[in-house]
């Protein structure tokens, strides 16, 4: 049985996926890094007829993906992206995974190298609930999107929307689209007011590309 | 040309009749196979089984490549042993490789001893068995012979090529040599090159055969005595490599065989000894010692990277084949690491690849056993490929 938190997480997971799906052009080639049970790949195959591939750490999830007909390999974002050639995909997607990687900057560089576009979603650590939890209760925040306690959380590199934009600037990456959404799944376009989105946005989705794309063959 | 024989046999569950056609393709001496060694070799007979029906546009054929000691009897009773085929779990009506949907072809490999030309076959130049006059062959040569069969059957593109262990090597060779003729490839529990350790084990086996006084430098066919002991020892040593320490421990531990105490002799006191001796002696009844030498040699020579300027990815450059690479956690003969090398090479050319590692403590042999997670993977992969290929459930093009 799903707990209340898990149900909430699933619903919001879908919002994240729907926003990503909106950013993907039909019939394109997609690599989903950290694809989990393949929900997003399936959604993209069903609604956008993409040629999709996945990378997933969990052996059980990989096997489940392949058994349902998705092209997925067992591997992880930190180690296995180096193998892929430049611009092999139209989109390299990292959905709610960057915060759990060991070297997020390196992973992001790889995504931008492998894909003509990178789409990254992540939980915003500057969301007001998280700020309030630290400010008023003095404890590491736990929420639907960050359910684990500090001692067993896989999330070693949490960031805020502002932090992420700063990294994009450092890498000289073009942000083509950025959407934050609140805990009920309502979209908050980031252009309006960054400070406000950084407080109200529970998660964010960024569509990025390199300023000068690597020329492809 | 020998006639094709079709028989109905009960499938593994005994519930459904499975139509098996036992057939032969004779490749004449004037149309020889060009071997990797440079020799033009012929005539060659290929003994093969088929199951199911080829659809009208010949798009539903699955080639199964067997392993070192396997044969063409993948889903029917093996005539020499009377035992069920070696992959009845996987191949048959309603199985993950569904003979109701697909036309399954399984040939005995070149160099084998169950009907396809091998060292025990008659050399037309001498009228005697080849013995060591049989040319040294490679995995690539086996694939060339299979390609002749596929040509003969009028099939342009195989829907899938599937095989484990040495069968997996053939799958990789097929996918590399005939990129347009393989829609989907499933290399299982295999590697793109034979490791030093594996060559070492094979050498032990070959030396055991050659040390048997009945081997007679391979010329044992006329005397009625075969190098049983040597081949049995080779099989015993190899069999250990197909299992895992955990599997051996669980199955046998230090249990004694039909006795209360040690006999203070060299009898097979321990169950594991008795088991290995049994494995050795039953193997000898169904396998030719020279075939064992030639086939292990072919595996040792296999190095798909070396064939492609030492870059494995070159073997797959430009491929449009869909790959599903499978390894097993406890397989130390073809460990997951070696499957991962194949996956890395495929990723490097942006190939369509799935890769699963199946949890099992059965060792290398896991690919032959009842492993539900493995079957679910194969069923899912083959099913989704069929959908993308436009094959309907009746095996016809949509």
Interface residues (C-beta under 8 A of the other chain):
Chain A: X51 X53 X59 X62 X63 X65 X66 X67 X68 X69 X70 X71 X72 X73 X74 X75 X80 X83 X84 X85 X88 X89
Chain B: X322 X324 X325 X343 X344 X347 X348 X349 X350 X352 X353 X354 X355 X356 X357 X358 X359 X373 X376 X377 X379 X380 X381 X383 X384 X387
